[in-house]
């Protein structure tokens, strides 16, 4: 999300007449994408940052199982979130003129 957000913000700032307009356009472009991206998979943050040896072991096992059913569907849903936004071509970022 951070790389996509940086790209969109740079593009909006480069093409806007004033910063307020750019920030409003950025927020409009990113809102649905961010909302989708913040929906965590089962286990949420506990799986991403385990605090015990047992949870670390469970996370390792879960990572190994990502290519197998049913974990595969969970992983596909997480990685599919990238489809929640269509990135615009920002001419100011590529050196093209509008």
ABEGO torsion letter per residue (X at the ends): XAAAAAAAAAAAAAABABAAAAAAAAAAAAAAAAAAAABBBBGEAAAABBABAAAAAAAAAAAAAAABOAAAAAAAAAAAAAAABBBBBBAAAAGBBX
